[in-house]
Amino acid sequence: MTLLIATCVTLLACSLLVQSRPVAAATAVLLLIAFAAILWAAGSGATGLAAGKPPGARTSLGLGFWLLASAPVLCLVDLAQQAMFRPAARTVVVLVGVAIVVGVIAGGAFDNVSVMREYRAHADTFRAELMRHAVLVVTAVAIVLLLGLPLGILGFRQRRFGERLLSALGIIQTVPSIALFGLLIGPLTSLGQALPWAGAIGIAGIGTTPAVIALVLYGLLPLVRNTIAGLEAVSPAVIDAARGNGMRDRQILIMVTLPLALPVILSGLRIVSVQTVGLAVVAALIGAGGLGTFVFQGLGQNAIDLVMLGVLPTVTFALAVDAVFALFASKGVHS
């Protein structure tokens, strides 16, 4: 373990230095190796502690492990920024990191770690809640895209409306997520009771409906703001040239301004997607399910391993979404 700590400290010092891309790439490989070694050492330690103990004995990962395991990850993030790794290279690093975690788990190194025992005890529930979490995120992001893009275009064309819209969405962002979920319970409950057809399609004060509405309200601001900013960044000379070629306003919007503003719009959608993955955890408080179910169950039972069963997949989910958007953004820029 002393060797692992010394290795991580050395790599931390190396990764914080400004360096050439070949040196940065070699450092990234070493950081990934150190990350794998830390995971393997933790699993081996848990296996050793479990030897000769009752079958119900568990080994929890302490604060030292999480600090040590996060060190190479944070170094990789900083290194990618300093060395200006391309999005494709960053995606490869993320995928390799995920592969290391999956490989360590699949190899049985973590079989005696309490987090894995929690997973095995809740395997069916975990898969169901992971799917519900993904459905919440995809549904909310899709609605944000369908609403936010037209609102952003309208806000660009009508500046006064755009200013008022951004102000209103900014106010929504200041409301804490738990408070917003709570504020939606009363109106949606009344609506479901007053309109039988609304209750029949699932509109109620708790469950998926208020969760999706809250996630959409939180996600509109980044997309609307980036849509307006992207459209404003298009050079007027380009628009004048398109109009001089006989193109109408709608044609200019679809064929000229939107394609040029697409990188900025995708950046906003990337923020929305990553943000929604995290906020969807809180939706478990109002019965929407998702990975937050394990987080709040663990908090209620003072079971940190159950909390981590919800937290770790959420973080991995967010990193994967961010990496995918970064890859698409790089392809859009190069094309």
N, C-alpha and C positions, 0 to 999 in steps of 0.2 A: 504493500500500500504506500510505503514511503517513496518507492520508485515512481508510482503513479502520480503522486502529488508533485514530486520534483519534475516529472515530465510535463504535467499540466502547467506548472509555473513557468517552465522554460518556454513552452509553446505560447503561453500568454504573452510573455515578453517579446517573442518573435512576431506574433501576429499583430502587436500594437505598433510595430515599426513600419514605416513606409518602405515598400519593397517592390521589386519587379514582378511581373506576372508569373514567370517560371518559379521564382522563389515562393510567391504567394500560393501557387498551385501545390508545390511540395509541402508547404506548411499546412495547407488545407487537408492534404492526405494524412499527414501526421496527426492533425487534430481529430480526424475521423477515427484513426487507429486508437488514439488515446481514449476517445469516447467509447469505442467498442471494448477496450481493456477495462475501463471503469465499470461498465455494465457486467462484463464477465466476472470481474473480481467481486462485485456485490452479490451476484448469483452464487458464486462458489462459496463465499462467506456464509450465505444463508443456508446452503446445503450442508456445510460443515456444522453449523449451529444446530441444524435439525437432526443430525445423526444421533441416534439413541434416545431421542425425545418422543413423547406420545404423538400419535398421528395428528392430533388437533393443534399441535404447537405451531406457532407462526413467528416469522421474523419480519419485522417492519423496517422499512428503509428510513433512516434518520435524516436529520437536517444536513449532516455532513455529506451524505451521499448526494442529496439534491444540489447542494452548492458545488460539489466536485463535478457532478455530471453536467451541470449547467455551464461550467467554466469553458469547456471546449466549444459548446454551442454558441455562447456569447462571443468567443474569439472568432468563430467562423463568420458570424454576422458582421463583426467589425472588419474582419479581413476582406470579406466580399465587397464592402463599401470602399475601403481604402484602395484595394487593387482594382476596383471598378470591374468586377466580374460581370460578364454578360448574363442576361436573364436565363439563357439556356444553361450556362455553367452553374448558376445558382440553383436552378431546378434539379440539375444532376446531383448537386451536393445534398439538397433536401431529400431526394429519392434514395441516395446512398445512406443517409442517416436513418431514414425510415426502414430501409432494408436491414440495417444493422440491428435495430430494435426488434424487428420481426424475426430475424435470424436467431438472436439471443433467446427470445421467448420460445420460438419453435424448437430450438435445440434443447430445451428443458432446463436451462440455467436458472430461470426464475421460478421453477416449480414450487420452491419452498418459500418464496417471498409472499407476504400476506396479500399484496395487491393482486397477484395471480390467483391466489386462493379465493379472494372475493370475486374475481371474474368467473372462476369455475362454478362458484356457488350461485352466481346470477347470470350464467351464460345466455340462457334463453331471453331473460328480461333485458340483458344488455343489448343483444342484437335488435330486439324490438324497439328499445328506446333510441338506439343509434339511428335506426331507420326513421323514427318519428322526428328526431332532431334534423336529419337531412331533409325530410319533407317540409318541415317548418322553414328551413333556410331557403330551399329552392322556391317554395311558394312565395315567400316574402320578397325575395330578390326579383322574381319574375314580375310580381305586381309593381314593385318599385320601378322596374324598367319600363313597364307599360304606362305608368302614370308619370314618372319623372322625366322621361325624354320629351313627351309632348309639352309638359309644363315648362321645361327648360327652354324649348324652342319658342313657346309663347312668351315667356319672360324675356327672351332676347329681342323679340320683335316689339313688345310693348314694355318699355323700360319701367314705367311706373308700376305696372302690375308685377314685374319681376322683382323690384325692390320690396314691395309689400309681401310678396310670396316668400322671399328669402328671410324677411324679418319674422314672419309667422312661423316658418320652419325652424328658424333659429331659436325662437321661444320654446318650441316643443323640445329641442335638444337640451334645454336647461332643466327640464322636468326629469327627476330621477326615474329610472326604468321601473322600479317597484311601484312608485307612486302612479305612473302612467297606467300600468297594468290594473292597479286598484281603481283608478278613475273610470276605466272602461267597464267595470263590472256592473255598476248601477244602470247606465243607459242601455247596455246590451241585454241585461236581464229584463228590463221593462219592454224593450223592443220584442224580445222573444215571447213574452207573455201577451203583448198586445196584438201581435200578428202571428197567428198559428203557423202560417207557411214559413215564417222566419225561423221559428223554433224547430220546424220539421227538417229544415236544411242544416241545422246545427248552430244557428246563431243563439248564443247564450252568454251569460256573464262570466263563465269560466270555460276553460278548454281551449281549443285551437283558434277559434274566431278572435277573441281579444288579443291573443298572442300574435297572430298574424297582423292584425290592425296596428298594434303597437310597434312591431318590427318594421312595418311599412312606413309609419310616421317617422321613426328614427332614421330610416334609410333614404328618405326623399331629399333631405338637405344636401348631402354630398353629391348626389347625381344631378340634381337641378343646378346646383352651383357650378359644377364642372361643365355641364352642358352649356350654360350661359357663357362661362369663361372661354370654353373652346370655340364657340361660335364668334365671340368677340375678338378672338385672336386671329381670325382669318383676315388676311389683308384686303382692304377695300379695292385695291387695284385688281385682285383676282376676280372679285365679284363684278367689277366694271367690265373686265375683259369677257367674262361669261355673258353678261348682259349685252355687250357689243356683238357677240356671236349669235344673238337672237334667242337666247335662253330666257324662259320665263322664271318668275320668282320661285315657283315650286320646283322647277328643274334645277335651278341654281342651288336650292336648299338640299335636294336629294343627291345631286351629282357633283356638287362642288364643296359647299360649306360643311355639310355633315361628314363626308370622308376626310376632309382636312382637320376637322375637330375631333375625329374619332379617338386618337390617342388620349386626349384629355378626358373625353367621356368615359373611356375604358378605365382610366385611372380612378374616376369617381365610382364606377361600378365595382372596381376592385376594393375600394374602401368600404363600400356598402356590404359587400359579400363577407369580408373578414369581420367587420363589425357585427353583422347579423349572426355569424357563427357563435360569437361570444355572448351576445344579448339573448340568444335563444335559450341559454342556460337558465336565465331568470324566469322564463315562461313556465318552468315546472312548478312554480309557486301557485299558479292559477290553473293547474290541472292539464296543461298542454303536453306534459311529458317531455321526453328528450333526455339528454345526458345530465341535465340539471337535477333529474330525479335522484341520481346517486349522490350528487353533491349535497343536496339538502337532507337526504336521509342520513348521510354520514355526519353532517353537522348536528342533526338532532340526536344521534346516537353517540356523538363524540368519537366517531370511527374515522380516523384520518385516511385509512386505506380505502374505505368506501368513497370518501371524497375524491381521492386521487383517481379512482376508477371512472369518475365523471370528468375530472379536470384534464387528465392526460390525453384522452381521445379528442377532447375539444381543442386543445392546443395543436395536436397533430392535424386535425381537420382544418383549422385556420391556416396553418402553415402550408398545407397542401393546396388550399384554395388560392392563397397568395402566390404560390409558385406557379400555378396554372395560369393565373392572370398575367404574371410577369412574362411567362413564355409567350402568350398570345400577343401581349403588348410589343414585345421585341420583334415578333414576326410582322406585326402591323407596321412598325416603324421602318423595318428593312424593306418591306414590299413597297 
